[in-house]
Amino acid sequence: MGHLTQKERLFVVKEAQKPNKKLSIIARALSCDRRTVS
């Protein structure tokens, strides 16, 4: 998740705490490795 800004990182954390099936889409949109998000 290295190059995200703090705002982006907080957004990802907030989304990750929801039962959100779109998380992989968010991760892809942020050019993250989905393995770090799962």
C-alpha positions as a printed NumPy array, in Angstrom:
array([[  0.   ,   0.   ,   0.   ],
       [  3.165,   2.09 ,   0.021],
       [  2.486,   5.155,  -2.122],
       [ -1.024,   6.088,  -0.939],
       [ -1.641,   9.424,   0.712],
       [ -2.915,   9.405,   4.28 ],
       [ -6.425,  10.334,   3.086],
       [ -6.469,   7.433,   0.631],
       [ -5.167,   5.048,   3.276],
       [ -7.872,   6.107,   5.745],
       [-10.485,   5.6  ,   3.022],
       [ -9.239,   2.091,   2.286],
       [ -9.218,   1.199,   5.981],
       [-12.756,   2.551,   6.408],
       [-13.997,   0.578,   3.396],
       [-12.154,  -2.542,   4.536],
       [-14.047,  -2.483,   7.833],
       [-17.382,  -2.771,   5.988],
       [-18.722,  -6.046,   4.581],
       [-17.876,  -4.673,   1.155],
       [-17.714,  -6.924,  -1.897],
       [-16.234,  -4.066,  -3.922],
       [-13.027,  -4.014,  -1.887],
       [-11.052,  -5.782,  -4.606],
       [-12.336,  -3.188,  -7.091],
       [-11.227,  -0.385,  -4.771],
       [ -7.849,  -2.053,  -4.358],
       [ -7.476,  -2.401,  -8.128],
       [ -8.46 ,   1.233,  -8.613],
       [ -5.743,   2.26 ,  -6.17 ],
       [ -3.239,   0.027,  -7.992],
       [ -2.682,  -2.063,  -4.891],
       [ -1.737,  -5.693,  -4.737],
       [ -4.988,  -7.353,  -3.696],
       [ -3.056,  -9.871,  -1.6  ],
       [ -2.156,  -7.057,   0.797],
       [ -5.849,  -6.172,   1.177],
       [ -7.484,  -9.584,   1.567]])
